Structure formats: C-alpha cells, structure tokens
Amino acid sequence: MEIQKSTLYIVATPIGNLEDVTYRAVQVLKDVDAIICEDTRVTARLLERYEVPRKTLIPHYKNQEAKSIAPVLERLQNGESLALVSDAGTPGISDPGYYMVSEVVKAGFTVEPIPGVTAATALLSVSHIPNGHFYFEGFLPHKKGRQTRLKFLKDMDCGVIFYESTHRIMKFLGEILEFFGDREILVGRELTKIHETIFRGTVSEAIAFFEKHSQKGEFVIFVSN
C-alpha cells in the first residue's frame, strides 16, 4: 500500500504472540515517518522482530495523552505520516487512542485504521455463549462507581465483555457472583501466549478453578445474560 502524507494510521498489534500481526500492519510501520506508542521498549521488540528500520518513537501514555498532541499535529502539518500503536491490541480499545484520534480529526487530518487483533474479539471467537449481541464494558472503575456499573450491567439483555488484571481477578469474580448470580462464564487468561488458559463454566466454578490455578496475566471475561 502507498502511505499517504499527513495521515495518522491506527495500527493494531499482537496481544501476545508476535506472529499475530498483519502484513499490512508491518508494511505501514516500515513506511511511516514516526510511530506513536505507549512503552517504547515494547514497541521496539515488535519492530526488531519484523526488521522495521529504526525510526522516531513518540511516547503516548494513558492519562497523559495531551502532552503528545502538539508534536503529533506539528508533524502532520509538515506532511509526515504517523502510526499509532498500543503495547498490545488495537489503540483506543481500553488503551490510549481516543483522545489522539479526536484531536487529529478536529485538526482536519486523515485517520486510517489498520485492523487486527483485540482481546475481546479473540475471546468471542471461541465463545460457547451466544454472542450475536454483546456489551463491551472493558475495565470497571477500580473504586468509585464500580458497584453502580455492576448494578447497571447485571440487567443487560446480552452478554457482557470485561477486562481485568491479575491483581483484581478474584475480587472481580466474587463481585460478578454477588451482582449477576451464578451465570455461565467464559474466561480467557493470557490469550495467544504460551500459558493461555480458556475456562468455561459457571462463575462459582471459575472462582474454584482460579483459586487452584495461576492468576497471573491479563484476563478477558464474557458473562452470559
């Protein structure tokens, strides 16, 4: 593909297995003038794996996105093409990206998607729970508003997708049992990585399972309605 000037490309990257990247994504990363990323070390490993020539990496951290807007807009104004990546998955989906995209669009520049993997769709693709309709919640608030969200979500007429971290997974499962009841659940841990785990069963069975098995890694959870 031919890279366009003054364009921001939103590039999905692997969520674990570095083989899960598209040819198009690699080509875009090779051809753009600079890459906007979260952790430069994580992105550097991906670029090294696919022999992407060394180029400028612009840090873009969650909750500090405003700091990188001005230099990005200046580069686009000068005719440069840029790629935005997150550490894993698709930017803007529970990762930094929305604010950057909205500001670039507001400034009149083109934003183009280079699609790929996300943890949510990876889990849904192996779901035994009906997934014709689903609600994507992502990460719940850590403290304020958490119970309010759970009370709202328990009455959804479709399954709900959550993300959760290694430190809160047992607390999360306990809350789901309390607010949702003992529903059917699908849990993905460390998807696409060496120690990938996919659990199918009820919420109470999931709690019993992860009390005896590893809780390390990133979790994606699909709770039935």
Secondary structure in CASP SS format (residue, H / E / C, confidence):
PFRMAT SS
TARGET T0000
AUTHOR 0000-0000-0000
METHOD secondary structure of the structure
MODEL  1
M C 1.00
E C 1.00
I C 1.00
Q C 1.00
K C 1.00
S C 1.00
T E 1.00
L E 1.00
Y E 1.00
I E 1.00
V E 1.00
A C 1.00
T E 1.00
P C 1.00
I C 1.00
G C 1.00
N C 1.00
L C 1.00
E C 1.00
D C 1.00
V C 1.00
T C 1.00
Y H 1.00
R H 1.00
A H 1.00
V H 1.00
Q H 1.00
V H 1.00
L H 1.00
K H 1.00
D H 1.00
V C 1.00
D C 1.00
A E 1.00
I E 1.00
I E 1.00
C E 1.00
E C 1.00
D C 1.00
T H 1.00
R H 1.00
V H 1.00
T H 1.00
A H 1.00
R H 1.00
L H 1.00
L H 1.00
E H 1.00
R H 1.00
Y C 1.00
E C 1.00
V C 1.00
P C 1.00
R C 1.00
K C 1.00
T E 1.00
L E 1.00
I E 1.00
P E 1.00
H C 1.00
Y C 1.00
K C 1.00
N C 1.00
Q C 1.00
E C 1.00
A H 1.00
K H 1.00
S H 1.00
I H 1.00
A H 1.00
P H 1.00
V H 1.00
L H 1.00
E H 1.00
R H 1.00
L H 1.00
Q H 1.00
N C 1.00
G C 1.00
E C 1.00
S C 1.00
L E 1.00
A E 1.00
L E 1.00
V C 1.00
S C 1.00
D C 1.00
A C 1.00
G E 1.00
T C 1.00
P C 1.00
G C 1.00
I C 1.00
S C 1.00
D C 1.00
P C 1.00
G C 1.00
Y H 1.00
Y H 1.00
M H 1.00
V H 1.00
S H 1.00
E H 1.00
V H 1.00
V H 1.00
K H 1.00
A C 1.00
G C 1.00
F C 1.00
T E 1.00
V E 1.00
E E 1.00
P E 1.00
I E 1.00
P C 1.00
G C 1.00
V C 1.00
T C 1.00
A H 1.00
A H 1.00
T H 1.00
A H 1.00
L H 1.00
L H 1.00
S C 1.00
V C 1.00
S C 1.00
H C 1.00
I C 1.00
P C 1.00
N C 1.00
G C 1.00
H C 1.00
F E 1.00
Y E 1.00
F E 1.00
E E 1.00
G E 1.00
F C 1.00
L C 1.00
P C 1.00
H C 1.00
K C 1.00
K C 1.00
G C 1.00
R H 1.00
Q H 1.00
T H 1.00
R H 1.00
L H 1.00
K H 1.00
F H 1.00
L H 1.00
K C 1.00
D C 1.00
M C 1.00
D C 1.00
C C 1.00
G E 1.00
V E 1.00
I E 1.00
F E 1.00
Y E 1.00
E E 1.00
S C 1.00
T C 1.00
H C 1.00
R C 1.00
I H 1.00
M H 1.00
K H 1.00
F H 1.00
L H 1.00
G H 1.00
E H 1.00
I H 1.00
L H 1.00
E H 1.00
F H 1.00
F H 1.00
G C 1.00
D C 1.00
R C 1.00
E E 1.00
I E 1.00
L E 1.00
V E 1.00
G E 1.00
R E 1.00
E C 1.00
L C 1.00
T C 1.00
K C 1.00
I C 1.00
H C 1.00
E C 1.00
T E 1.00
I E 1.00
F E 1.00
R E 1.00
G E 1.00
T E 1.00
V H 1.00
S H 1.00
E H 1.00
A H 1.00
I H 1.00
A H 1.00
F H 1.00
F H 1.00
E H 1.00
K H 1.00
H C 1.00
S C 1.00
Q C 1.00
K C 1.00
G C 1.00
E C 1.00
F E 1.00
V E 1.00
I E 1.00
F E 1.00
V E 1.00
S C 1.00
N C 1.00
END
